[in-house]
Amino acid sequence: MNPLWAGHVSRQEYMSSRGLALAIIRVTVGGWFLKAAVFKLALAYLWWLPYPTVTQRFITFLPKRLAEFASENPVLWYQQFLNETAIPHATLFAFLEAFGEVGVGIGLTLGLLTSFSALVGLFMSINFFLATQWVSFSQQGFHIVLAGCMLGLLIGRAGRAWGIDALVAKRSNSPIVRGLL
């Protein structure tokens, strides 16, 4: 018998509580991403059919905010990226940010394509960190914790317990599908 489990919880109970803990973190972080996207989105209409889009308010706001992030950013290559790529294409980046947050939020909250969602969330967290890390200590800490959560969800394969990925993996006979989830 493994001494780690002797006199404590069974391995199955441990794995179940581990999955529940990852699910709680996954849903909480997913909810944060959804909350971040709520005021960036609106409905537009093509004839009578509604479709999601980014608010004009966010599209107008983003270049100003990116210019603030670039103004004294000590990471020179990232400052250059903000000034030469992100600001001139701010409308595109507004769409990428808003829909990226929605995709990560839905994926993590539901446990759907969790590894991919966590990977996109990690990429976004690193970019948020690089843009804001010089502004305040709280900005540094928050985005480091967010990136750490994404790494944990990615490494822990958080969708495999208490998520849609778990249901798909259980029903799938394909080792490729199981490996991706």
FENLINBEL-V202159 format. One line per field, one symbol per residue. ss: DSSP state (H for helix, E for strand, L for the rest). psi: psi as a letter, one per 20 degrees, with the letter a starting at -180 (. if undefined). A space follows every 10 residues. Layout:
ss = ???
psi = ???
This chain:
ss = LLLLLLLLLL HHHHHHHHHH HHHHHHHHHH HHHHHHHHLL EEEEEELLEE EEEELHHHHH HHHHHHHHHH HLLLLHHHHH HHHHHHLLLH HHHHHHHHHH HHHHHHHHHH LLLHHHHHHH HHHHHHHHHH HHLLLLHHHH HHHHHHHHHH HHHHHLLHHH LLLHHHHHHH HLLLHHHHHH L
psi = pphhipjbqr hghghghggg ghhggghggg hggghhigji qrprpodjpq qqrqqhghhh hghgghhghh gkpinghhgg gghhggghkh gghggggghg hggggggggi kplgggghgg hggggggggh hihigrhhgg gghggghggg gghggilhii pkrhhggghh ipiphgghhh .
